[in-house]
Amino acid sequence: MKVKAKHKDGITYVRLLAKHPMASGRRSDQRTQQPEPAKFIQELRCFYNGQLVFFAEMGPGIAENPYMSFSFMGGNKGESVYLRWNDNTGDSEVAEEIIR
């Protein structure tokens, strides 16, 4: 997961690119004609100082490697935001980024 966080005028802006296949489960493998298993991010959470500042629920309709941006009031330069996603197969990824 690539993350950038910037603080300006009392607001922290966060941009992220989550590298994930986001397979809907509706396509089939061209060689075997077997259905491709579904694999998609279900939840994305962002925390600042232990407080949840952003939450998104997603489904199989989101494109591969989703890009998101959001902002929240507060934050200070030099502190960190912590991000975590979970997918429908139980996989997860975490990232921590220092606010600039």
PyMOL commands that set and color helices and strands:
alter all, ss='L'
color gray80, all
select strands_A, chain A and resi 2-8+11-17+41-48+51-57+67-73+80-87+92-98
alter strands_A, ss='S'
color yellow, strands_A
deselect
rebuild
show_as cartoon
